[in-house]
Amino acid sequence: MLDVRQLAKRYGPDPVFSQVDLQVAPGQFVAIVGESGVGKSTLLNALAGLDTVSEGTITVLGTPITTLDEAAQALFRRQHLGFVFQAFHVLPHLDVAQNVALPLMLLGQQDDARVAQALDDVGLAGLGARLPQQLSGGQLQRVAIARALVHRPALILADEPTGNLDPRTAEQVMGVLVAQTRQHGAACVMVTHSEAAAARADRVLRLTPTGLIELRGSA
């Protein structure tokens, strides 16, 4: 599903990370941990084609996304990737159902039934007509997860999905993310500082300036 080879990122002469190799199979949940500033979010953005890399290749579903131009990357991302942002990034002027429906609308596949099912899957059934400001932080994160999963992406990327949540809500959100990943057979890569969140993953890897170190699980 995901094949990363010898990935490196530099800002000018300053290296962020290098020699990153990562292979993730369908249905596998991978957590990446590491010190602040080591480049976890930068790596995740690179996997999504949201940031350029200095060296190496990223292949998703057999497509080398590092060779695509920006327009082709955007189309590929829209079709095959789901991104869960730490800051939610819901649109305040749209209601919950409209926020979740955005990926389908961009693909020209508007499907109210699928949106309703996505909301039900994350425990938000009946809240589709509410505006984001009427929801709690945990509910907003579940909206973000529903939006990331509604078009059934092959690869889910989650950036600190529990970073703004209390422990109880964080556990609920992780349960939803893990269950939905496995139910749809997607691959999921999550970056996190949370030991509790990382414990829910099949594999845990530490990002260092010179690559990834497998802490638990195996490829």
C-alpha positions in Angstrom: 0.0 0.0 0.0 2.7 2.5 1.0 6.4 2.1 0.1 8.9 4.8 1.2 12.5 4.5 0.1 15.5 6.5 1.4 13.4 9.6 2.0 15.2 12.8 3.0 14.1 16.4 3.7 16.4 19.4 4.0 15.7 23.1 4.4 18.7 24.6 2.6 21.8 22.9 4.1 20.0 21.8 7.2 18.7 18.2 7.3 15.4 17.4 8.9 15.5 13.6 8.4 17.2 11.2 6.0 17.3 7.5 5.0 13.7 7.0 5.9 12.4 3.6 4.7 8.8 2.5 5.5 6.5 -0.1 4.1 2.9 -0.4 5.3 0.4 -3.1 4.2 -3.4 -2.8 3.8 -5.2 -2.9 7.2 -2.0 -2.0 9.1 -1.9 0.8 11.6 1.5 2.4 12.2 2.4 4.9 14.8 5.5 7.1 14.4 6.9 8.8 17.5 9.9 11.0 18.1 11.2 14.1 19.8 9.7 17.5 19.0 11.3 19.0 16.0 12.5 15.8 14.5 10.2 16.2 11.5 7.2 13.9 12.2 4.6 16.3 10.8 6.9 17.1 7.9 7.2 13.4 7.1 3.5 13.0 7.2 3.0 16.0 4.9 5.5 14.5 2.5 3.7 11.2 2.4 0.5 13.1 1.4 2.3 15.1 -1.3 1.7 18.3 0.7 5.4 18.9 1.1 8.3 18.3 -1.2 11.2 16.0 -0.4 14.9 16.4 -1.1 15.7 12.7 -1.9 13.9 9.4 -2.1 10.6 8.0 -3.4 7.1 7.6 -2.0 4.9 5.0 -3.7 1.2 4.7 -2.8 -0.9 2.0 -4.5 1.9 1.5 -7.0 2.0 5.2 -8.0 5.2 7.1 -7.3 3.7 10.3 -6.1 7.1 12.0 -5.8 7.2 12.1 -9.6 3.8 13.7 -10.1 3.3 17.4 -10.7 1.2 19.4 -8.2 -2.1 19.0 -10.1 -1.7 15.2 -10.4 -0.7 14.9 -6.7 -3.8 16.9 -5.7 -6.0 14.6 -7.8 -4.3 11.5 -6.4 -4.6 12.8 -2.8 -8.3 13.6 -3.4 -9.1 10.1 -4.6 -6.9 7.8 -2.4 -5.8 9.6 0.8 -7.5 10.7 3.9 -5.8 13.2 6.2 -6.8 13.8 9.9 -5.4 17.1 11.1 -4.6 17.9 14.7 -6.4 21.2 14.4 -9.5 19.6 12.8 -9.7 22.1 9.9 -13.5 21.9 9.7 -15.2 24.8 7.9 -17.2 26.9 10.4 -19.8 28.1 7.9 -20.7 24.5 6.9 -22.7 22.1 9.1 -21.3 18.8 10.2 -22.8 16.8 7.3 -21.5 19.3 4.8 -18.0 19.2 6.2 -18.0 15.4 6.1 -19.4 15.4 2.5 -16.6 17.6 1.1 -14.3 14.7 -0.2 -17.3 13.2 -2.0 -18.4 16.5 -3.4 -14.8 17.1 -4.8 -15.0 13.7 -6.4 -18.4 14.4 -7.9 -19.8 11.5 -5.8 -22.2 13.2 -3.4 -23.9 10.5 -1.4 -26.1 11.5 1.6 -26.4 7.9 2.7 -22.7 7.4 2.9 -22.3 10.7 4.9 -24.9 9.6 7.3 -23.2 6.2 7.7 -19.8 7.9 8.3 -21.3 10.0 11.0 -23.0 7.0 12.6 -19.7 5.1 12.4 -18.0 7.8 14.5 -20.8 8.1 17.0 -22.3 11.4 15.6 -25.6 10.1 14.2 -28.2 12.8 14.3 -25.7 15.7 14.6 -25.3 16.4 10.9 -27.3 19.6 11.0 -25.2 21.2 13.8 -22.5 23.8 13.1 -18.9 23.1 14.3 -19.1 25.7 17.0 -21.9 23.7 18.6 -19.6 20.6 19.1 -17.0 19.7 21.7 -13.3 19.1 20.8 -13.8 15.4 20.8 -16.8 15.6 18.5 -14.9 17.9 16.1 -12.1 15.4 15.9 -14.6 12.7 15.1 -16.0 14.9 12.3 -12.4 15.2 11.0 -12.1 11.4 11.1 -15.5 10.9 9.3 -14.4 13.3 6.7 -11.1 11.6 6.2 -12.8 8.2 5.8 -16.0 9.0 4.0 -14.5 8.4 0.5 -12.9 5.1 1.7 -9.3 6.1 1.1 -6.5 3.5 0.7 -4.1 5.5 2.9 -5.1 7.4 6.1 -2.6 9.9 7.5 -3.3 11.2 11.1 -1.3 14.1 12.6 -1.5 14.0 16.4 -5.2 13.1 16.3 -5.5 13.1 20.1 -3.3 16.1 20.8 -6.1 18.5 21.8 -8.2 16.0 23.6 -8.7 14.8 27.2 -7.7 11.2 27.9 -11.2 9.8 27.9 -12.1 11.5 24.6 -8.7 10.6 23.1 -9.4 6.9 23.8 -12.8 7.1 22.1 -11.2 8.9 19.1 -8.5 6.3 18.8 -11.0 3.5 19.0 -12.9 5.0 16.1 -9.8 5.5 14.0 -8.5 2.0 14.6 -11.9 0.3 14.0 -12.6 2.3 10.8 -9.1 1.7 9.4 -9.4 -2.0 9.8 -13.0 -2.2 8.7 -12.2 -0.6 5.4 -8.8 -2.3 4.9 -6.9 0.9 4.6 -3.3 1.5 5.7 -2.9 4.2 8.4 0.1 6.1 9.5 -0.2 8.3 12.6 2.4 10.6 14.2 1.9 11.2 17.9 3.6 12.2 21.2 1.0 10.1 23.1 2.1 6.8 24.4 -1.5 5.7 24.9 -2.3 6.5 21.2 0.8 4.7 20.0 -0.1 1.7 22.1 -3.2 1.2 19.8 -1.1 0.7 16.7 0.1 -2.5 15.2 3.6 -1.1 14.8 5.4 1.7 16.5 8.5 3.4 15.0 10.7 6.2 16.2 11.7 8.9 13.7 15.3 10.0 14.1 17.4 12.4 12.0 18.9 9.3 10.3 15.8 7.2 9.7 13.0 5.1 11.4 13.7 2.6 14.2 11.2 -0.1 14.7 10.2 -0.2 18.4 7.3 -2.7 18.3 5.8 -4.9 15.6 7.3 -5.8 12.3 6.9 -5.0 8.6 
